[in-house]
Amino acid sequence: MTTAPLSKRSTELPPLPHWEEVPADLKAAIREIKTALRARIEASGRAVEEVFAVVEQRIAARVEEIEAAKRAGETVWPVIDYADIENGTVSAQALELLHSRGCLVVRGHFPREQAVAWDQGIVDYVESNHFFENYRGPGDDFFGSVGSKPEIYPIYWSPAQMQARQSDRMARVQAFLNAQWTHESDGVQWFDPNRDSLYPDRIRRRPPGIDSGGLGTHLDPGTLDLWMTESSQNAFRHLFDGTVDQYDPWNAAYRTDGSQYPGSTMCSAFRTFQGWTALSDMDHDQGVLHTVPIPEAMAYLMLRPLLADVPEDDMCGVTVNQVFPASETWHPLLLRAVSGIPDVKAGDSVWWHCDMIHGVAPVQNQKGWGNVMYIPAAPWCPRNERYAAAVRETFRTGSSPSDFPDENYERDWANRFTAADLNHTGRRGLGLE
């Protein structure tokens, strides 16, 4: 696969400082990058306020559209039947809505009986290995905030999870979602839409009757690295080079070979969509996922810290070792559009664009189980190929993947999924063929 040089620019503009070149003091680094970004925008002949106004106007129109849909009682989230994806019969209208909202519920992604069996399989897997007796508490403060013990299980290599990751039905939906992106441009194939890297993630099991604090609105594609690394500067080049009207959140150019910024909280892999597969029925008012269903809102988030009302050493709360926050303080327009998923059934899957603001609503005395397997769409590309090498070793040893807390519960669990159980899709996803 060919990758373009990361130094490629659409126009010759002032270079931006990189982490290796900025002062060690974080506030000084922030001040320097903001000064450089403003200078770059102004060198294009447009003021920062002018560029932000273009984005704000576009986002405001989308927010009003979503608010109108809610008032009309419409489901904000697009819903597509798995059978239409499998048969290639997804309507043009459904595709247009998917692009507009950047999120999707796939109905009947797996047969209900399969999802329920996987859920029971996970219970059998953890109980047979005395997980609850040995559970040491949340491995990170972020998911520890939900308040139930445990809700997020640091389990990665159960037969249920791996069977779902390497299934034909999962691969078909991932390929469909990947294909919504521009994955080839300027003679460069940025990723292979038909091959996933089997990014391993955890599971959530939330029992009936529980109170859960939920998760605040945030983003996962990175933190300060979004402004301070060369690959991200290229990926978001249209925001800073005077061509903001050309910014496209569905263009993968320069996103798939980026390096990680020291101290950032991010996913090491490139995901076109984050996602999870439901292992139980969940009603829309029972502490479920909410998003701001506007993929291009990332432009607003990237430019907002450059405005004059933000302190010079502040990036609207974005910093190292924390997730990217979305708040009423800096992003009230965006949060007007927060929209929850509709009711889902066991076997449905839920997906949202990798740049999108999302969170989980709190719940008291939850009705029914709230169980999911986190499985994204992470297509094969240089960045994901590198991470797959690390994943292969953690898979072999039953360790926690490097993107997650170093907990390693499964190392001595004899009934975890093994290399002998991999099919063709699984082996390709781990880079074994």
N, C-alpha and C positions, 0 to 999 in steps of 0.2 A: 504494500500500500504506500503510495507516495504522499508525503506531507510537505506542505509549503513552508518556506523559511519563515520563522516567527517575526523576523524583522520587516516583513512586507507591510507597506503602508499604502493606503489609497491616495494620500497626498504627502508631500514633504512638509512636516510640521515639527515644532520643537520636540525633542525627545523627552520622555518622562523618566524620572528617577526610578530605580528599582531597589528592592529591599537591601541588596548587598551594598548599595551606594548611599543610602540615607543614614542619618545619625541613629545611634542605638536607642536614644530616647524616643519612645513611641509618640509622644505629643509633637516632638520636633519633626518626626517622620511624617505625621499627618499634615502638619502645616506645610511641609515642603511639597508633598504630593498635591495638595489642594492648590497651591500657588502654580505648580507646573500644569495642572489640568486647566485652570482658568486661562493661563497664558496660551495654551494650545487652542482652546476654543476661540479666544480673541484673535489669534493669528489667522483664523479662517475668515475673519471679518464679521463675526457675529458675537454679540455679547452673551454671557452666561444666562442672563435673565431672558434673553430672546429665545435661546435654545430651549430652556426649561419651559417657557410659555408654550412652545410648539407641542412638547410632550404633555404638559398639563391639560391643554385643550383636548388632545386626543384621548387622554385617560378620563377626563371628566365626561366626555360623550359616552364612553363605555360604562362608566359608573351609572350614569342616568339610564342607560339601556337596561342594565341589570336591575336597578331599582324599579323600573317600570315592569319588568318581567315578574318581579316578586309581588308587586301590587296586583298584577293580573292573575296571580295564583299559579303562574307557570313554574315548571321545574327548571331552575337555572342550570343545573348540571346536565350536559348531554347524556343520553342513554342509548346504547347500541347493542343489539342482540349478537351474541357470539356467532350464531348461525349466519348472520349477514357478513361478518368478517370472514368466516370460513368459506362462504360461497362467493365472496366478492360482490355482494349486492348492497353494500352500504350506500345510501342515497347521497347525492351531491349536497342536499340540504343538511344532512347529518354531518358530513365532512366539513362544511362551512361553519357550522356551529362548534364543532370540535376545535377548529383553528381559532375561532373567535374567543372561546372560553378557556381553551387550554387544559380541559379536564374531561373525564369520561368515566361512566359506569358501564362495564360490559356485563350484560345480563346473561346468566347461564354460561359463564366462561368455563366452569366445570360442572358436571352433574352434581346435584345436591348431595346424593349419597356418597359421592367421592369426597366432597369437602367435609362432610360429617365424619367419615371414616378417618380422614387425615387428622381431624381434631381429636378424635379418640386415640389415634395412633401417637399423637404428641403426648397426651396424658399418660399413656402406657410407657412411653419412652422415658419421660422424666421420673415417673414414679418407680419404675423398675431400677432406676439408677439413684434413688434416694435424693433427688434434687432438692426437695423441700427441707429435708433434714440438714442438708449441707449448704443451703442458700445463705450467702454472706451479706445480702442487702444490695441495693442498686450500685452498679459499678460506675455510674456517672451521675452528677448532680442534676443534669437536664431531665432525664427520664425518672430520676428519683423524686422529682417534684410532683408526680402524679398522685402520690399519697397511698396507693394500694400496694400490698406486699405479697408476692411480687405481681406486677402487672406486665412489665416487659421482661420476658424470659431471655437471658443471655445464652440462647441455644441456637445453633447454626446447622448442625449436621444430622438432624433426625431424618429417617427415611421419608417422612411426610414432606418435609421442606425440599429435600433434594428431588423427590419424585415430581413435585410441582414445578421446580425450576427447570428440569430437563424434559418436561412433557411437550408433546407436539402442540397441544392446545395453547400452552404458554408461549412457545416459540412463535406461533402464528399471530397471536395478539401483539407480542413485542415487535414483530416485523411490521405489522400494520401501523403501530404507533411510530416506529422509527421512520417509516416512509412518509410521515407527515412533515418531516424535516427536510430541508435542503442539505443533502449529505455529500453533494459533489458540486464543486464550483472552481473556476479558474484552472481546470485540468487536474484538480486534486480531489481524491475520494477521502473525505474526512472520516467516514466510518462505513462499515459494512452493515446495512440495515437488516440483513437476513441472518446475522450471527450475533448471539448475545454472549456476554461474558460471565453469566451466572453469578452476579454479584451477591454474596451471602449476607443476609441480614437476619434480624431476630424475629421473635413472635410476640404477640400480645394475647393474653388471656385475662379478661376482666369478668369476674363472676357476678351473678345476679345479687342485687341488694347492696352493692358496694357504693361508697362515695369516692369519686375520683376528681382531683383538682384540674385535670386536663392539661393542655400545653398551650402556652401563649403563642400569638401569631409571630411567625419567624420564617426565614428562608434557609435553605441548606446548600446552595451552590458554592459558598465560600464566605469569607469576611473581608479583611483588608486586602487579601490577594486579588480581589476583584478590581481594585484600583492600581495595585502596586506590582503586578507581574506582567511581563511582556505579552504573554498569550492572552490574558484578559484585556489588556489595553488594545490588542488587535481585535478581539472578539467584539468589543464595544466601541470600536473606532468611530462609528458613525455618530456617536453621542458627543465626541470630542473634536471632530475634524470639520464641523460645519455642514455635515450632510445628515443631520438627525432625521430628516424625512425618509432616509433609506434604511433606518434601523429596522431589522427584522428579527424578532425573537426566535424564529424557526430556522435560522441559518446557523449551521454548525461550524462554520469557518473559524479556525483557530481555537476552538473549544476542546479539541480532542488530544492535544499534545502538551497541555499546560503542566507546569510544575507547581508544587504546593508552597504556599507562603508560610514561613516559620511561625508557629503559634496559631495558625488559623484553625478554625473548626469547620471542617468541610468533608465531603466525600472524596476519596482519592480517585474514584472512577468518574467517568462522564456518563450521566444518565440522561436520556432524552425525556423520560417520565419517571417520577417516583410512583410507587404503587403498592397496593396490598390486595390479598385475596381473602375474602370473607370465609371463615370457618363456622360461622353461626349467623342467624338472622339478626339484624340490627335495625331498629327504628331510627328515624332521622333526628329524634329529640333525646336520644340516649347517649350523650357524650361522644358524638361522632366527629369525623373530620370536617373541617371548614376550610375553604380557600378564598382568596381574592381571585376570581376567575378571569384575570386579565393578564395574559402572558407578557405583553409589552410594558406592564407596570415596572419591570426591572429598569427601564430607562428613567422613570421617575425616581426610583430608589438610588440609582447611580448618580444622578445630577443634583438631587436635593441637598447633599452636604455642601455644595459649592455656593449656595445662596448666602446672602449677607447676614441673614438672621441666625445662622448657625455659627457657634464659636469656632475660631480658627483651628483649635486642637481637637475638634469633635467631628466625627463622621456620622452624626445622627444616631449615636449609640453603638455603632459598629466598632468592635475592638477584637483583640486576640483572645483565644481560649473561651469564646462564647459564640453562640449562634448569632446570625444576622437578625436583629429584632425589627419588627414593624410596630410602630406605636402611634397612639393618638397625638403625641407631642409633635412628631415630625411628618406623619403620613395620614392625617385624618381623612383626606379625600379617598385614599385607597381603602381604608377600613370600612367605609360606607358600603362597599361591595361584598363584604364577607358573606359567603353563602355555603350552607351545609349540604352534604350529600342527601339524596333521597333515601327512603327505606331500601335496605339491601337484604338479600337472601344468601344463605350459605352457598358458595360456589360462584357468586358474582365477584368481579374484581373492580377496583377503584384506582384511577390513575390521574396524575396531575403533572403538568409541565415542570421541568426541573427548576425553573426560575421563580415559580409562583409562591407567594405568601400563603402559608397554611398554619393551622393550629388544630387543637382538639378541644371541643367544648367540655366543660366540667359536667358532672352528673351526680345526682344524689339518689340513693336507693335505686340503682339501675335495674331495669326490667329486662330479664334475659341475659344471656352471655354476650360478651363483646370480644370475639376472638378473630384474629387475623394473622396471616403470614405476610411479612414485608418482602415483596419481590418486585424490583423495578425493571425498567427496560434500560439496559446498559450495553449498547452495541459494541462490537469488536472494533477497536481503534488503537493507536499507539499507547495512549494513556491507560486504557483498560487492559491491554496486553501486558503492560508492565505490572499492573496490580494483580493480574491473574497469576503471575509467577509467585507472588506472595501467598495468594489464596491457595494455590496447589499445596504448598507446604503446610498451611494451617489445616487444610482438608485432610492431608495425610496423617497429621498428628492429633487431629481432633481439637485443635486450639481455637481460640477466639481470633477472628480476622483482625488485621492491624488497624482497621478503621474504628475498632470498637475497644471498650475497656478490656484489659488483659486479665480475664477471669478464668477461662480454660476449664470449665466444668466437665467437658466431654472427653478429655484426653484418655481416661481409662474406662469409657463406656463401650462395652464390647458390642452392643447392638446398634451402633451408629452406622450410617450409610458409608459404604466402602467403595474403593476404586472398581472393584469387581461388579458393582451395581450400576456403573455409569453406562449410559447408552451413547449413541453417536453425538447427539446434541450436548449431552453432559461433557463428553470428552473434548469436544470442540470449544465449549464454553470455558473450560479450564486450560485451554491451550495444549491439550495432550494429543491433538491430531489436526 
